[in-house]
Amino acid sequence: TEVGIIAKSYIDQGRLIPDDIMTRMVLSELKGLEQYDWLLDGFPRTVAQAEALDKQCQIDTVIDLDVPFETIKYRLTARWIHPASGRVYNLEFSPPKVLGTDDITGEPLVQRDDDKPETVTKRLQAYDAQTKPVLEYYRAKGLLKSFSGTETNKIWPHIYAFLQTKLPDVSQKDAAAPR
């Protein structure tokens, strides 16, 4: 979409998408989902986005994954993709059989511009500066629950147990692994 192309230009430069563009994209997707439980990942990132979201939706829980900057940077910069298929490899968690090549086609893997170390560093610094006020915004409303750690398999059981208190009808099978 036109707004998606605009958003991509910001991402490729290592900049966060402006509030008006991001809010327009997300809120248009949420229209018609009032009857469902849903989870947003990475939105809102600014207080202005949070306020816009609150005007359209009733938020009952905000989860903060408190993961060290270096852990996030390492994971993102270890990500490589096969452009033709969209297959994603991570040098730590799911590396290709042969470094730098797609397992199926043998074609070269590439690193997206937004996964390059200098871009990731800029994005994380901007994210940190803009997101701390959002955490305070939701903490003041009594909606924030934080989970700290560096490994998904250690954090996830705590998140799952917490979500069971909010959505008790979610089955273990449906939520066995993060998506």
C-alpha positions in Angstrom: 0.0 0.0 0.0 1.0 3.6 -0.3 1.3 4.0 3.5 3.3 0.7 3.6 5.8 2.0 1.1 6.2 5.2 3.2 6.7 3.1 6.3 9.4 1.0 4.6 11.4 4.0 3.7 11.7 4.9 7.4 12.6 1.4 8.4 15.3 1.1 5.8 16.9 4.3 7.2 16.9 2.9 10.7 14.2 5.4 11.8 11.0 4.7 13.5 7.8 5.2 11.5 6.1 8.5 12.4 3.1 8.3 14.8 0.5 9.4 12.2 1.6 6.7 9.7 1.9 3.9 12.2 -1.3 4.7 14.0 -3.2 4.9 10.7 -1.9 1.5 9.6 -2.5 -0.3 12.9 -5.9 1.2 13.8 -7.3 0.4 10.3 -6.3 -3.2 10.9 -8.1 -3.3 14.3 -11.4 -2.1 13.0 -13.9 -4.9 13.1 -12.0 -7.0 15.7 -13.9 -5.8 18.8 -15.4 -9.3 19.4 -11.9 -10.9 19.5 -9.1 -11.0 21.9 -5.9 -9.9 20.2 -2.3 -9.1 20.9 -0.3 -6.3 19.4 3.5 -6.7 19.1 5.5 -3.5 19.0 2.6 -1.1 19.1 2.1 1.4 20.6 5.7 2.8 20.7 4.9 6.4 21.7 2.5 8.0 24.1 0.7 9.6 21.1 0.2 6.1 19.6 -1.0 4.8 23.0 -3.5 7.6 23.4 -4.8 7.1 19.8 -5.2 3.4 20.5 -7.0 4.1 23.8 -9.6 6.2 21.9 -10.5 3.3 19.7 -9.9 0.2 21.9 -10.1 -0.8 25.5 -6.7 -2.1 26.5 -6.7 -4.5 29.4 -3.1 -5.7 29.6 0.3 -4.5 28.3 3.3 -6.9 28.4 6.8 -5.5 28.5 9.6 -7.9 27.5 12.6 -6.4 29.2 15.5 -7.9 27.2 19.0 -6.3 27.2 19.9 -4.1 24.2 22.9 -6.3 23.3 20.8 -9.5 23.2 18.3 -7.9 20.8 21.1 -6.5 18.6 22.8 -9.9 18.5 19.6 -11.7 17.5 18.6 -9.2 14.8 22.0 -8.9 13.2 22.2 -12.7 13.1 19.1 -12.9 10.8 19.6 -13.6 7.1 16.9 -14.2 4.5 16.4 -15.9 1.1 14.8 -13.1 -0.8 13.0 -15.2 -3.4 11.2 -17.4 -0.9 11.2 -15.3 2.3 12.8 -18.1 4.3 14.5 -16.7 7.4 17.7 -18.1 9.0 19.3 -17.0 12.2 22.9 -17.8 12.7 22.3 -18.7 16.3 18.9 -20.5 16.4 18.3 -21.8 12.9 21.4 -21.5 10.7 21.6 -22.6 7.1 23.3 -25.9 6.5 26.0 -24.0 4.5 26.8 -20.6 5.8 25.5 -17.9 3.5 23.3 -20.1 1.2 19.7 -21.1 1.2 19.2 -24.8 2.3 16.7 -25.5 -0.6 18.0 -23.6 -3.5 21.7 -23.0 -2.7 21.2 -19.4 -3.6 22.9 -16.6 -1.6 21.3 -15.3 1.6 21.1 -11.6 2.2 20.8 -9.4 5.3 18.0 -6.9 5.2 19.0 -3.3 5.5 17.1 -3.0 8.8 19.0 -6.0 10.2 22.5 -4.5 9.7 24.3 -3.6 12.9 24.4 0.1 12.4 20.7 0.3 11.5 19.7 -2.0 14.4 21.7 0.2 16.8 19.9 3.3 15.6 16.5 1.7 15.8 17.0 0.3 19.3 18.2 3.7 20.6 15.2 5.5 19.1 12.9 2.7 20.4 14.3 3.0 23.9 13.9 6.8 24.0 10.3 6.7 22.7 9.1 3.6 24.5 10.0 4.4 28.2 7.3 7.0 28.4 4.8 4.5 27.0 5.7 2.0 29.7 5.2 4.7 32.3 1.8 5.6 30.7 0.5 2.1 31.0 2.1 1.5 34.4 0.2 4.6 35.7 -3.0 3.0 34.4 -2.2 -0.3 36.2 -2.0 -2.3 33.0 1.7 -3.0 32.7 3.3 -6.4 33.4 7.0 -6.8 32.8 9.0 -9.9 32.2 12.8 -9.8 32.2 15.3 -12.2 30.6 17.4 -13.1 27.6 16.0 -16.5 26.5 12.6 -17.2 25.1 12.2 -20.6 26.6 12.8 -19.2 30.1 10.6 -16.1 29.7 7.7 -17.8 27.8 6.4 -20.0 30.6 5.9 -17.0 32.9 4.2 -15.1 30.1 1.9 -18.0 29.4 1.0 -18.4 33.0 0.2 -14.7 33.2 -1.9 -14.9 30.0 -3.8 -17.8 31.4 -5.1 -15.5 34.2 -6.3 -13.1 31.5 -7.5 -15.6 28.9 -8.2 -18.9 30.7 -9.8 -20.5 27.7 -6.6 -20.4 25.6 -5.5 -24.0 25.3 -1.9 -25.2 25.9 -1.8 -26.5 22.4 -2.7 -23.2 20.9 -0.2 -21.3 23.0 2.6 -23.9 23.4 5.1 -21.7 21.6 5.5 -18.0 20.9 4.7 -17.0 17.3 
